[in-house]
């Protein structure tokens, strides 16, 4: 990889981390919503929180695929699937 490609890859990675942070904030905000009526609360989670969590997971999965397993600080999906 030449220096120009390295700079481009780093900028793309930083943009993904920024996106991950933005989606994390959105999930945190959406998860703070509470409704005393269980059905309205569940509907709100389904309508607001689940899509935000899906976007967060998609970015997290992409970042995980770019970071070597030896540097990834969390258990990977593979690790979780094959827990003993």
Secondary structure, 3 states (H helix, E strand, C coil): CCHHHHHHHHHHHHHHHHHHHHHHHHHHHHHCCCCCCHHHHHHHHHHHHHHHHHHHHHHHHHHHHHCCCCCCCCCCHHHHHCCC
